[in-house]
Amino acid sequence: MNLDRPVAPDPYSLLPQVPAMAVSSADFIDGNALPDAQVFNDWGFTGGNTSPQLTWSDAPEGTKGFAVTCFDPDAPTPSGFWHWIVLGIPASVTSLDAGAGAEGDAALPDGAFHVRNDYGNKAYDGAAPPQGDHNHRYLYAVHALDTDDLGLDASVSPAVAAFTMGGHTLARGVLTGTYRW
């Protein structure tokens, strides 16, 4: 891997700015390394492949739903790498338990569903940077939306989900974990 390549910008800094929300996790501290529980479990990785617990607050008035995503802007691709996308989270929900990203949507709140990630799964799949590459950032974002229905289903690509969310985002909170193999 080319360790000299530039670090990608924060992709959310390139979008129209929205108010910030508070996001925290019982599983890791913002800016720190992800624990093994949030690391992939395949391709030589031996992590738990478990989505972290997330809690959020400060959603603005008019919030009708939420989306949760995990994105690696440092993946060696022109488009980064989507690890997790959950749509349809009701406005009354302010947290997800660890493991909510399990395949099958049973651990998600009623009405919420996974969109296929860049691994090809409708679930959370953990950190898995190329061996020897620089430290990667995993941006866990909670998006407060002005609608409870984006008009999407689980078959859309991560890019379509992110594009559609962008036009409905009232506020966003981002919690960053890092990982290097």
C-alpha positions in Angstrom: 0.0 0.0 0.0 1.1 3.5 -0.7 1.4 5.1 2.8 2.3 8.5 1.1 -1.1 9.0 -0.5 -3.0 12.0 0.9 -5.7 11.5 3.5 -9.1 12.0 2.1 -11.1 15.0 3.3 -14.0 14.5 5.7 -16.7 13.9 3.2 -19.3 15.7 5.3 -17.3 18.9 5.1 -17.9 18.8 1.3 -21.7 18.9 1.7 -23.9 21.8 2.5 -23.4 22.5 6.2 -26.1 21.5 8.7 -26.3 21.9 12.5 -24.4 19.4 14.6 -26.0 16.7 16.8 -24.3 15.0 19.7 -23.4 11.3 19.0 -21.6 9.0 21.5 -20.9 5.3 21.9 -20.5 3.1 25.0 -18.1 1.0 22.8 -15.4 3.6 21.7 -14.4 7.2 22.2 -14.5 9.7 19.4 -11.2 9.9 17.6 -9.8 6.7 19.2 -9.2 3.2 17.8 -12.1 0.9 17.3 -12.1 -2.1 19.6 -11.9 -5.6 18.0 -15.7 -6.0 18.3 -16.1 -3.4 15.5 -13.5 -5.1 13.2 -14.5 -7.3 10.3 -14.3 -11.1 10.7 -13.1 -12.5 7.4 -10.2 -12.0 4.9 -7.8 -12.6 7.8 -9.5 -10.3 10.3 -10.6 -11.8 13.5 -12.9 -9.1 14.9 -16.4 -9.4 16.3 -18.0 -7.7 13.3 -20.5 -6.1 15.6 -22.0 -2.7 15.1 -21.3 -0.4 18.0 -23.8 1.0 20.5 -24.8 4.6 19.4 -26.7 7.3 21.3 -27.7 10.7 19.8 -29.3 13.9 21.0 -29.9 17.5 19.9 -32.1 16.6 16.8 -33.7 19.8 15.6 -37.4 20.6 15.6 -39.0 19.1 12.5 -37.0 15.8 12.7 -39.3 13.0 11.4 -36.7 10.2 11.2 -33.1 9.2 11.3 -30.5 7.4 9.2 -27.3 5.9 10.6 -24.2 5.3 8.4 -20.6 4.1 8.7 -18.2 5.3 6.0 -14.5 4.9 5.5 -13.3 7.8 3.4 -9.7 6.5 3.5 -10.4 3.3 1.6 -8.1 3.0 -1.5 -11.0 3.6 -3.9 -12.2 6.9 -5.5 -15.5 6.5 -3.7 -14.5 5.4 -0.2 -16.2 2.4 1.4 -19.7 2.1 3.0 -19.7 -0.3 6.0 -23.3 0.3 7.3 -26.5 2.1 6.2 -29.7 2.0 8.2 -32.8 3.9 7.0 -36.3 4.4 8.4 -35.3 4.9 12.0 -38.3 6.6 13.7 -37.9 10.1 15.2 -38.7 8.7 18.7 -35.5 6.6 18.7 -32.3 8.1 20.1 -30.0 5.1 20.3 -29.1 1.7 18.8 -27.8 -1.2 20.8 -24.5 -2.9 20.0 -25.3 -5.5 17.4 -28.2 -3.6 15.9 -26.4 -4.0 12.6 -27.0 -7.8 12.4 -28.2 -9.2 9.2 -32.0 -9.6 9.0 -33.0 -6.2 10.6 -34.5 -8.0 13.7 -32.3 -5.9 16.0 -33.4 -2.6 14.4 -36.3 -0.5 15.6 -39.7 -1.1 13.9 -39.7 0.3 10.4 -35.9 0.6 10.1 -34.0 -1.5 7.5 -30.5 -2.0 6.2 -29.3 -0.9 2.7 -26.7 -3.2 1.1 -23.2 -2.0 2.1 -20.0 -2.2 -0.1 -19.3 -5.7 1.1 -22.7 -6.6 -0.5 -24.5 -7.3 2.7 -27.6 -5.8 4.3 -25.9 -5.5 7.7 -23.0 -3.8 9.5 -19.6 -5.1 8.4 -16.6 -3.8 10.4 -13.3 -2.1 9.8 -11.0 -3.9 7.3 -8.3 -1.6 5.9 -5.6 -3.1 3.7 -2.8 -4.6 5.7 0.0 -2.1 6.1 -2.1 0.9 5.0 -2.3 4.1 7.1 -4.8 4.5 9.9 -8.3 4.6 8.4 -11.2 6.7 9.8 -14.6 5.1 10.2 -17.3 7.9 10.3 -20.4 6.8 12.2 -23.0 9.4 11.3 -26.5 10.0 12.6 -28.6 12.0 10.1 -31.7 13.8 11.4 -34.2 13.8 8.5 -37.2 16.0 7.6 -39.1 12.9 6.5 -39.9 9.5 7.9 -39.9 7.9 4.4 -37.1 8.7 1.8 -39.0 6.6 -0.8 -36.2 4.1 -0.9 -36.0 0.4 -0.2 -33.2 -2.0 0.8 -32.3 -2.6 -2.8 -30.7 0.9 -3.4 -27.0 1.4 -3.5 -25.2 3.2 -0.7 -24.5 6.1 -3.1 -28.2 6.5 -3.9 -29.1 6.3 -0.2 -26.5 9.0 0.7 -27.6 11.2 -2.2 -31.2 11.0 -1.2 -30.5 11.6 2.5 -28.5 14.7 1.6 -31.6 16.5 0.4 -33.5 15.7 3.6 -30.8 16.2 6.3 -31.7 18.7 9.0 -28.7 18.0 11.2 -25.9 15.5 11.5 -23.6 14.1 14.2 -20.4 12.2 13.5 -18.4 9.9 15.7 -15.1 8.8 14.4 -13.3 5.6 15.1 -9.9 4.6 13.6 -8.3 1.3 12.7 -5.1 0.1 11.2 -4.1 -3.5 10.4 
